């Protein structure tokens, strides 16, 4: 509904006017930076451009972050990394209504640019917002609402922006994601597990600007030459709307609690079955089934999706997709002794992974450790002859 509303607003308020409009000398153009939200698509914040001309009654926001859940095959295309976004214009009051509703702060930085530069930027946004130009293939780390805004800002001053890189900190894409994604939420946990080796690439100064907050901070430090002197590119940041702080408390259903509780339960049941010398096949099934499902999802993201940072994911070392098949084969008593090699192989792989994970070219979520220990509890016994003899019972 929001997508349709914005589309209608564009036709009603922008398209009839923008093609021949000339901004007055009272016009100002601003970089808007919006805080993160609770929905997964809003974790990283948002950037947009505001065009305000009081003499002409204009107060528009150009927004590169529009998408529609109703688009054909949206879920499939999103999971494959083939989502199309588009640029639309809307009135400032409409834009702010949504951020008030979502309780997300909005900040503004007015660009200190000349009248021709303002007109050039406005014309470029109008051209980009045309039906034949407004759709683009979204790439989270390299082509999104923030990088598109950056490119337009640089273009309007003929790429003469000078950035202050003296305090640049070397961060990987994974570390930047960690700054934005909730650390102990299931969405955040899933995102961090999905990132493979490419996410551990150290970013350049420009690459960090895929995050709206970095774009805002970098523009605040940027300058441009005017009559031989370097002057600030933007005026000091002001607050348009400051959302109330929301405190998050302890949750018994958080990943940290659930994963560690799972380890404790599996350890307790494994100890109990060794005392009874009778294997709990149902426990095996659920452990391997769960790990197999995780492996299938990670395999899809690694080998099918074209997302920028989900390839070559070493989490597949412990989340083998073959665990899914093994879980069902293990239910047949006649096959168990023949399948002990799989338990030994899995135990060996997990042990090797735990020993070497600090030296691998990928950084892992700390919850991977209790996850691997859980799998090791269900497979490690196969490496001990006296314990392995109970597998067939």
N, C-alpha and C positions, 0 to 999 in steps of 0.2 A: 504494500500500500504506500509506503514512503517513496519507493521508486516511482510509482505512478503519479503521486502527488507532485514530486519534483519535476517530472516530465511535463505535467500540465502547467506548472508555474513557469517553466522555461518558455513555453509557447505563449503564455498569456502576458508575461511581464518583460521578457527579454527579446525574443525573436523579432517582434514588430519594430523595435527601436534601434538595435545595436549596429546595424550594418552601415549607417551613415553618421553615427553619433560622434561628436567631438567633445572631449572632456573640457570643462572650464578650468581656469587657473586656480579654482578653489578645490579641485578634485584631489583626493588622496588615495593611495593604494597601500594596503596593509597585508602583512603575513599573519594569518591566524594560526595559532597552535592550540590544539584541543587535547586535553588529558585523556588517559586511558579509561576504558569502561569495563563493565562486567562481562560483556559478551566476548567470545574468542576473537572475533574479527576486530574488536576495538582495543585489544590489549596493548597495542603499540602506539596508540594515540592517532592524531590526524592533523594534516596540514591543509590549508585552503588560502585563497586570495580574496580579499575584500576590496571592492571598488566603491568608493563613496564620493558623490558629487552633490553637495547640498543645493547648488544652483539649478541643477537639472533634475533634482529629486531622485537621484540614483543611489541605491544602497544594495549592491548585489554581492553575492559570494560565489566564486567559481570553485567548484569542488570536483577533484579528480577521483574521489573515493566512492562513487556510486555503483552499486551492483544490485541485481535482482535475484532473490531466491526462486522466483517464478520462471527464470530463464530455462529453456529446454536443457534437460540433463544436467542441472546445476550441480547436484551433489557429486555426480560422476566426474564432471569437468573440474570441479573444485579439488577433489581428491587427487586427480591426475596433474594438477597444477596448470590447468588450461582455462582459468577463469578470465572472462572479459569484464573489464571495468570501463567506465566512461566518465567524461567531463560534462557536468551540467551546471547551469547557473540557477540560483534561487535568491529570493529576497533575504536580507540579513535577519529580519525578524523570524522568518520561517526556519532558517538555519539555527538560530539561537533557541527556538522553541524545543527542538529535538535534544539539544544539549542540556537544557534545563530539566527536561523530562528524564534524561538518562543520568542526571547529576554528575556531569563532567565539566570541569573547569575549561574556560576559553580565555586565551591571552592574545594580545595584539601588538604588532610591531609595525609602525608606519614607516614606509620606505622613504628615505630622503633622496629623491631622484628628481630630475628636471621634467618639465612639462612634456617635451618630446619623448622622453623615456616612459613617462606614464602612458602617453598615447600609444606608444609602441607595444607596451605590455598589455594594455587593454585590447588593442586590435588583435594581438596574438591569441589572447584568451577567447575572444569572439570567434576567431577563425577556427580554433581548436574545438569550440563548442558546437560547430556546425554538424549536422547529422552525418555527413560523410567522413568527418574527422574525429568525432568525439570518442569512439570506441578504441580501446587498446588492450593488449594482452598483459594482464597483471603479473608482475614478477616481484615477489615479496622483498628481496634484497636489492634489486637493481632497477625496478621500474614500477613505482607505486605513487601514491598521492603526494608523498614528500619529495621524491626525486624529480617528479614532473614539475612541481612548483619551483624547486631549485633551478632546474634547467630554464624555465621561463624567466626567472629573476636574473639569471646570468645573461640570458639572451638580450634582455631589454637594455642592458648597459654594455652591450657588445663584448661580453665576456671579459670585462675589465675589473671584475671583483678581485680583491686581494684578501686572502684569508690569513688569520693569525694562527699559524700552526705550531707556535713555539711551545704551547702546553699540550700538544696532542699526546694522547695516551694510546699505547698499542693494545688493542682489544680485538678478540676474534668475534666472528658473527655469533658464535654460541654465547660468549660472554655478554654481548649486546642483547641477545634474546633473554638471558637470565635477568637483565635489568628490568625487563618489561613484563615477563610472564610470571604469574603468581607461583611462588615456589612450592606450595603444598596444596595444590588443587589438581584434580584429575586431568583437566584440560592442559594445565601447565606441565604435568608429568608426562602426558602423552606427547606433547610438542617436543619436549626435551629428549625423550626416547627416540623420536622420529628423526632427529638430526644426525646425519652421518659425518664422515670425515670432512667433507667440504665446509661444514659449519665451523671447523677449527682453523680456518684460514684467517690470518691476521688482516684486518681491514685497513684500507687507506683512509686518509682524512675525508675524502669525498664519499667513500662508500658508507661511512657512518651516518651520512645525512639521509639514509633511508628511514631513519627514526626521526619523527617530527621534532622531538625535544632537542636532538643534536642539530637539526637544521636551524631551529630557533636560536640556540646558543652560538652556532657558528656565524649566523647572519649578524648577531649582536656584536661579534668581534670583527666582522668584515669591514673593509673600507674601499673607497674608490677615489681616484685622483680627480681633483677639481682645481683647475688653475695651478697645477703643479704641486698641490698639497693633498695629503690623504685625509679624507673626511669619512665619518661613519656612514655606512650604507643604510642603516635603519636607526630610528629614534628609540629611546629606552622603552622596554616592554611594559605594557600596562595590562591590567586585569579587566576583562569585560564581565566575566562571571566566575566567581570562586565557589565551587561546590563544597558542601559540608564534608568533613572528614568522616569516613565510615571505618569503624574499627572491626577487624575480623578476629573472632575468638577461636578457641580450641575446638576442633571437630573430631569426633570419634570415627568419622567416615573418610578422613583425609588419607591420601596415599601413604604418608609416613606411618600412621597408626595401622592401617589395613595390612600393608606389606610386612611390617614387623610382627604384627599379631599372627599373620599367616605363618611366618617363620617359627614362631613359638608353638603354634598349634601343630605344625608338621613335625617339629622336633619332638614334641611330647608324644605324638602318636607313633612316630618312628621308634622312639625308645620303648614304648609299650609293646609294639609288635615284635621287637627283638627279644623282649622278655618272654613273650608268648610263643615265639618262633613260628609265627604265622603272618604272612605278608598281607597288608591291607590293600587289596587290588583297587577298591573304590577310591582310596586316597591317591594311588598312582594315577588312576584315570583322570581325576580332576586336576592334578598338578600338570600332567603332560598335555591334557586338553587345553588348559588355560595358557600354558606356554606356547602351545602350537598355534592357538588363535593369534597370540601376540606376534608370533613368527610370520604368519600369513599376512597380517596387516603391515608389518615392517618390510616384508618382501615386496608387497605391492608398491609401497612408497619408494623402495630402493630400486626396483627393476622396471616398474611400469610407469610410475609418476615421473613427470619432467620437472618437478619442483627443484629449486636450485641447490638445496642443502640436505636432501634426504638420501642421496646416493651413497654407496659404499659404507653402509651402516654396520659397524662391528657388533652392535647389540644382537645381530643375527647369530653370533657365536653361541650365545646361551638360549636364544629364542629360535631354535631351529623349527622351520615350518613342518618338518617331518614328524615332530612330536605329536602333531594332530592325528596323523595316521597311526602312529605307534599306540596312542591312547586307546584306540578301538581294537587293534590287534592284541593288545595286552589282556583284553577281557576274555580271550579264549585260552583255557587251561592248556590245551594241547600245543599252543605256540610259545608258551612262556619260556621254557628252557631253551628253545631255539632262538629266542630274542634277547637272551642275556648279553649277547655281544653289543646290542644297541645301548643297554644300560652302561656297560663298561666304556664304550666309545663316548657316550654323553658325559660320563663322570670324568674321563680323561680330558675332554675338550673344556669343560667347565673349570677343572683344576688348572689347566694351562692358562685359561683366560684370567683367572683370579691372580695367578702368579705374575702374569705379564701385563695386566691392564694399565699399570702406571707408565709403561714404556710404549704403549700403543699410540698411534697418531690420532687418536680420538679421545675426547674427554667424556667421562660417563657420569650420569646422575648417581648420587651416593646410594640411592635405593637399589641400584643394580647389585650391590654387595649382598644384602639380605635375600634378594631374589635368587642369586646364584647359590647361596648357601642352602636355600630351600630345595633347589634342584639337586644339589650335591647330597643332601640328606636322603633323597629318594633313589639315588643312583650309586652313591659311594659304597654301599654295602655289597654291591656286585663285585667289587675289587677284592673283597675279603672272602676267601674260600668257605669258611664256616658259615658266614652270613649268606653267601650266594646259594648255599645248598637249600635254603628255605624258599627260594623263589618259586619253585614248582608247586608249593603247597598252597 
